Amino acid sequence: MTYSVVWTVSEVQHLTRIEQAAADPAAVRAAANRIDYALRRTPHEMGESRDPGYRVWYEDVLGVWYRIREDVNRVEVLAVGPARRR
């Protein structure tokens, strides 16, 4: 099954700011592309479960919080932020 992935407007804007501020903007773009690709195909297998239907996932330099809407085969990205590395 393939899901549609919807990023809120505010999170697309936030992603743009993260990319502009990053030391390696290409790494941010690549992580966003991997996130979008994986969420279209296997949203239940990515990250960790939170409240029913909600998940959090850290992919390289980005983290996302998202909701899976089974009733309409849609994944909604609700928040995005830089992943913290030590």
Buried (B, 14 or more C-beta within 10 A) or exposed (E): EEBEBBBEEEBEEBBEEBBEEBEEEEBBBBBBEBBBEBBBEEBEEBBEEEEEEBBBBBBBBBBBBBBBBEEEEBBBBBEBBBEEEE
